[in-house]
């Protein structure tokens, strides 16, 4: 076995041990500083190991910065209980508009499509949820 291969094996063993440390810390429910104190590890060493494990994981997965940026744009959803709104509607809950289009709201890279026959209360609730994003 060459010297380079030995170095790679040693690095792999270290990373596996460090990954187990990180997993143990995360499963403990303790913050990293408290966990380090209990396990007699310097927090700076723990964070260094955490960075090395993350870097190796990203390298092995071949994730690019573009992939990471795209993953940050994952849509999020908010549940809206329409049954409660229908009981207080002052307007009909369904209006059949011939040839009407849905309402489409574009915010940055997100898009929200509201059916054209949505009640005013439903639209107001959706807009209130959008304001919180």
Contact map, one row per residue, 1 for C-alpha under 8 A:
1110110000000000000000000000000000000000000000000000000000000000000000000000000000000000000000000000000000000000000000000000000000000
1111110000000000000000000000000000000000000000000000000000000000000000000000000000000000000000000000000000000000000000000000000000000
1111111000000000000000000000000000000000000000000000000000000000000000000000000000000000000000000000000000000000000000000000000000000
0111111100000000000000000000000000000000000000000000000000000000000000000000000000000000000000000000000000000000000000000000000000000
1111111110000000000000000000000000000000000000000000000000000000000000000000000000000000000000000000000000000000000000000000000000000
1111111111000000000000000000000000000000000000000000000000000000000000000000000000000000000000000000000000000000000000000000000000000
0011111111100000000000000000000000000000000000000000000000000000000000000000000000000000000000000000000000000000000000000000000000000
0001111111110000000000000000000000000000000000000000000000000000000000000000000000000000000000000000000000000000000000000000000000000
0000111111111000000000000000000000000000000000000000000000000000000000000000000000000000000000000000000000000000000000000000000000000
0000011111111100000000000000000000000000000000000000000000000000000000000000000000000000000000000000000000000000000000000000000000000
0000001111111110000000000000000000000000000000000000000000000000000000000000000000000000000000000000000000000000000000000000000000000
0000000111111111000000000000000000000000000000000000000000000000000000000000000000000000000000000000000000000000000000000000000000000
0000000011111111100000000000000000000000000000000000000000000000000000000000000000000000000000000000000000000000000000000000000000000
0000000001111111110000000000000000000000000000000000000000000000000000000000000000000000000000000000000000000000000000000000000000000
0000000000111111111000000000000000000000000000001001100100000000000000000000000000000000000000000000000000000000000000000000000000000
0000000000011111111100000000000000000000000000000000000000000000000000000000000000000000000000000000000000000000000000000000000000000
0000000000001111111110000000000000000000000000000000000000000000000000000000000000000000000000000000000000000000000000000000000000000
0000000000000111111111000000000000000000000000001100100000000000000000000000000000000000000000000000000000000000000000000000000000000
0000000000000011111111100000000000000000000000000100100000000000000000000000000000000000000000000000000000000000000000000000000000000
0000000000000001111111110000000000000000000000000000000000000000000000000000000000000000000000000000000000000000000000000000000000000
0000000000000000111111111000000000000000000000000000000000000000000000000000000000000000000000000000000000000000000000000000000000000
0000000000000000011111111100000000000000000001000100000000000000000000000000000000000000000000000000000000000000000000000000000000000
0000000000000000001111111110000000000000000000000000000000000000000000000000000000000000000000000000000000000000000000000000000000000
0000000000000000000111111111000000000000000000000000000000000000000000000000000000000000000000000000000000000000000000000000000000000
0000000000000000000011111111111100100000000000000000000000000000000000000000000000000000000000000000000000000000000000000000000000000
0000000000000000000001111111111000000000000000000000000000000000000000000000000000000000000000000000000000000000000000000000000000000
0000000000000000000000111111100000000000000000000000000000000000000000000000000000000000000000000000000000000000000000000000000000000
0000000000000000000000011111110000100000000000000000000000000000000000000000000000000000000000000000000000000000000000000000000000000
0000000000000000000000001111111000000000000000000000000000000000000000000000000000000000000000000000000000000000000000000000000000000
0000000000000000000000001101111101100000000000000000000000000000000000000000000000000000000000000000000000000000000000000000000000000
0000000000000000000000001100111111100000000000000000000000000000000000000000000000000000000000000000000000000000000000000000000000000
0000000000000000000000001000011111110000001001000000000000000000000000000000000000000000000000000000000000000000000000000000000000000
0000000000000000000000000000001111111000001000000000000000000000000000000000000000000000000000000000000000000000000000000000000000000
0000000000000000000000000000011111111100000000000000000000000000000000000000000000000000000000000000000000000000000000000000000000000
0000000000000000000000001001011111111110000000000000000000000000000000000000000000000000000000000000000000000000000000000000000000000
0000000000000000000000000000000111111111111001000000000000000000000000000000000000000000000000000000000000000000000000000000000000000
0000000000000000000000000000000011111111111000000000000000000000000000000000000000000000000000000000000000000000000000000000000000000
0000000000000000000000000000000001111111100000000000000000000000000000000000000000000000000000000000000000000000000000000000000000000
0000000000000000000000000000000000111111100000000000000000000000000000000000000000000000000000000000000000000000000000000000000000000
0000000000000000000000000000000000011111110000000000000000000000000000000000000000000000000000000000000000000000000000000000000000000
0000000000000000000000000000000000011111111011000000000000000000000000000000000000000000000000000000000000000000000000000000000000000
0000000000000000000000000000000000011001111111000000000000000000000000000000000000000000000000000000000000000000000000000000000000000
0000000000000000000000000000000110011000111111100000000000000000000000000000000000000000000000000000000000000000000000000000000000000
0000000000000000000000000000000000000000011111110000000000000000000000000000000000000000000000000000000000000000000000000000000000000
0000000000000000000000000000000000000000111111111000000000000000000000000000000000000000000000000000000000000000000000000000000000000
0000000000000000000001000000000100010000111111111100000000000000000000000000000000000000000000000000000000000000000000000000000000000
0000000000000000000000000000000000000000001111111110000000000000000000000000000000000000000000000000000000000000000000000000000000000
0000000000000000000000000000000000000000000111111111000000000000000000000000000000000000000000000000000000000000000000000000000000000
0000000000000010010000000000000000000000000011111111100000000000000000000000000000000000000000000000000000000000000000000000000000000
0000000000000000011001000000000000000000000001111111110000000000000000000000000000000000000000000000000000000000000000000000000000000
0000000000000000000000000000000000000000000000111111111000000000000000000000000000000000000000000000000000000000000000000000000000000
0000000000000010000000000000000000000000000000011111111100000000000000000000000000000000000000000000000000000000000000000000000000000
0000000000000010011000000000000000000000000000001111111110000000000000000000000000000000000000000000000000000000000000000000000000000
0000000000000000000000000000000000000000000000000111111111000000000000000000000000000000000000000000000000000000000000000000000000000
0000000000000000000000000000000000000000000000000011111111100000000000000000000000000000000000000000000000000000000000000000000000000
0000000000000010000000000000000000000000000000000001111111110000000000000000000000000000000000000000000000000000000000000000000000000
0000000000000000000000000000000000000000000000000000111111111000000000000000000000000000000000000000000000000000000000000000000000000
0000000000000000000000000000000000000000000000000000011111111110000000000000000000000000000000000000000000000000000000000000000000000
0000000000000000000000000000000000000000000000000000001111111110000000000000000000000000000000000000000000000000000000000000000000000
0000000000000000000000000000000000000000000000000000000111111100000000000000000000000000000000000000000000000000000000000000000000000
0000000000000000000000000000000000000000000000000000000011111110000000000000000000000000000000000000000000000000000000000000000000000
0000000000000000000000000000000000000000000000000000000001111111000000000000000000000000000000000000000000000000000000000000000000000
0000000000000000000000000000000000000000000000000000000001101111101100000000000000000000000000000000000000000000000000000000000000000
0000000000000000000000000000000000000000000000000000000000000111111100000000000000000000000000000000000000000000000000000000000000000
0000000000000000000000000000000000000000000000000000000000000011111110000000000000000000000000000000000000000000000000000000000000000
0000000000000000000000000000000000000000000000000000000000000001111111000000000000000000000000000000000000000000000000000000000000000
0000000000000000000000000000000000000000000000000000000000000011111111100000000000000000000000000000000000000000000000000000000000000
0000000000000000000000000000000000000000000000000000000000000011111111110000000000000000000000000000000000000000000000000000000000000
0000000000000000000000000000000000000000000000000000000000000000111111111000000000000000000000000000000000000000000000000000000000000
0000000000000000000000000000000000000000000000000000000000000000011111111100000000000000000000000000000000000000000000000000000000000
0000000000000000000000000000000000000000000000000000000000000000001111111100000000000000000000000000000000000000000000000000000000000
0000000000000000000000000000000000000000000000000000000000000000000111111100000000000000000000000000000000000000000000000000000000000
0000000000000000000000000000000000000000000000000000000000000000000011111110000000000000000000000000000000001000000000000000000000000
0000000000000000000000000000000000000000000000000000000000000000000001111111000000000000000000000000000000000000000000000000000000000
0000000000000000000000000000000000000000000000000000000000000000000000001111100000000000000000000000000000000100000000000000000000000
0000000000000000000000000000000000000000000000000000000000000000000000000111110000000000000000000000000000000000000000000000000000000
0000000000000000000000000000000000000000000000000000000000000000000000000011111000000000000000000000000000000000000000000000000000000
0000000000000000000000000000000000000000000000000000000000000000000000000001111100000000000000000000000000000000000000000000000010000
0000000000000000000000000000000000000000000000000000000000000000000000000000111110000000000000000000000000000000000000000000000000000
0000000000000000000000000000000000000000000000000000000000000000000000000000011111000000000000000000000000000000000000000000110000000
0000000000000000000000000000000000000000000000000000000000000000000000000000001111111000000000000000000000000000000000000000000000000
0000000000000000000000000000000000000000000000000000000000000000000000000000000111111100000000000000000000000000000000000100000000000
0000000000000000000000000000000000000000000000000000000000000000000000000000000011111110000000000000000000000000000000000000000000000
0000000000000000000000000000000000000000000000000000000000000000000000000000000011111111000000000000000000000000000000000000000000000
0000000000000000000000000000000000000000000000000000000000000000000000000000000011111111100000000000000000000000000000001100000000000
0000000000000000000000000000000000000000000000000000000000000000000000000000000001111111100010000000000000000000000000000000000000000
0000000000000000000000000000000000000000000000000000000000000000000000000000000000111111100000000000000000000000000000000000000000000
0000000000000000000000000000000000000000000000000000000000000000000000000000000000011111110000000000000000000000000000000000000000000
0000000000000000000000000000000000000000000000000000000000000000000000000000000000001111111110000000000000000000000000101000000000000
0000000000000000000000000000000000000000000000000000000000000000000000000000000000000001111100000000000000000000000000000000000000000
0000000000000000000000000000000000000000000000000000000000000000000000000000000000000000111110000000000000000000000000110000000000000
0000000000000000000000000000000000000000000000000000000000000000000000000000000000000000111111100000000000000000000000100000000000000
0000000000000000000000000000000000000000000000000000000000000000000000000000000000000100101111100000000000000000000011100000000000000
0000000000000000000000000000000000000000000000000000000000000000000000000000000000000000000111110000000000000000000011100000000000000
0000000000000000000000000000000000000000000000000000000000000000000000000000000000000000000111111000000000000000000011100000000000000
0000000000000000000000000000000000000000000000000000000000000000000000000000000000000000000001111100000000000000000010000000000000000
0000000000000000000000000000000000000000000000000000000000000000000000000000000000000000000000111111000000000000000110000000000000000
0000000000000000000000000000000000000000000000000000000000000000000000000000000000000000000000011111000000000000000000000000000000000
0000000000000000000000000000000000000000000000000000000000000000000000000000000000000000000000001111100000000000000000000000000000000
0000000000000000000000000000000000000000000000000000000000000000000000000000000000000000000000001111110000000000000100000000000000000
0000000000000000000000000000000000000000000000000000000000000000000000000000000000000000000000000011111000000000001100000000000000000
0000000000000000000000000000000000000000000000000000000000000000000000000000000000000000000000000001111100000000111110000000000000000
0000000000000000000000000000000000000000000000000000000000000000000000000000000000000000000000000000111110000000111100000000000000000
0000000000000000000000000000000000000000000000000000000000000000000000000000000000000000000000000000011111000011110000000000000000000
0000000000000000000000000000000000000000000000000000000000000000000000000000000000000000000000000000001111100011100000000000000000000
0000000000000000000000000000000000000000000000000000000000000000000000000000000000000000000000000000000111111111000000000000000000000
0000000000000000000000000000000000000000000000000000000000000000000000000000000000000000000000000000000011111110000000000000000000000
0000000000000000000000000000000000000000000000000000000000000000000000000000000000000000000000000000000001111100000000000000000000000
0000000000000000000000000000000000000000000000000000000000000000000000001000000000000000000000000000000001111110000000000000000000000
0000000000000000000000000000000000000000000000000000000000000000000000000010000000000000000000000000000001111111000000000000000000000
0000000000000000000000000000000000000000000000000000000000000000000000000000000000000000000000000000000111101111100000000000000000000
0000000000000000000000000000000000000000000000000000000000000000000000000000000000000000000000000000000111000111110000000000000000000
0000000000000000000000000000000000000000000000000000000000000000000000000000000000000000000000000000011110000011111000000000000000000
0000000000000000000000000000000000000000000000000000000000000000000000000000000000000000000000000000011100000001111101000010000000000
0000000000000000000000000000000000000000000000000000000000000000000000000000000000000000000000000000111000000000111111000000000000000
0000000000000000000000000000000000000000000000000000000000000000000000000000000000000000000000001001111000000000011111000000000000000
0000000000000000000000000000000000000000000000000000000000000000000000000000000000000000000011111000010000000000001111100000000000000
0000000000000000000000000000000000000000000000000000000000000000000000000000000000000000000011100000000000000000011111110110000000000
0000000000000000000000000000000000000000000000000000000000000000000000000000000000000000101111100000000000000000000011111110000000000
0000000000000000000000000000000000000000000000000000000000000000000000000000000000000000001000000000000000000000000001111111000000000
0000000000000000000000000000000000000000000000000000000000000000000000000000000000001000100000000000000000000000000000111111100000000
0000000000000000000000000000000000000000000000000000000000000000000000000000000001001000000000000000000000000000000001111111110000000
0000000000000000000000000000000000000000000000000000000000000000000000000000000000000000000000000000000000000000010001111111111000000
0000000000000000000000000000000000000000000000000000000000000000000000000000000000000000000000000000000000000000000000011111111100000
0000000000000000000000000000000000000000000000000000000000000000000000000000000100000000000000000000000000000000000000001111111110000
0000000000000000000000000000000000000000000000000000000000000000000000000000000100000000000000000000000000000000000000000111111111000
0000000000000000000000000000000000000000000000000000000000000000000000000000000000000000000000000000000000000000000000000011111111100
0000000000000000000000000000000000000000000000000000000000000000000000000000000000000000000000000000000000000000000000000001111111110
0000000000000000000000000000000000000000000000000000000000000000000000000000010000000000000000000000000000000000000000000000111111111
0000000000000000000000000000000000000000000000000000000000000000000000000000000000000000000000000000000000000000000000000000011111111
0000000000000000000000000000000000000000000000000000000000000000000000000000000000000000000000000000000000000000000000000000001111111
0000000000000000000000000000000000000000000000000000000000000000000000000000000000000000000000000000000000000000000000000000000111111
0000000000000000000000000000000000000000000000000000000000000000000000000000000000000000000000000000000000000000000000000000000011111
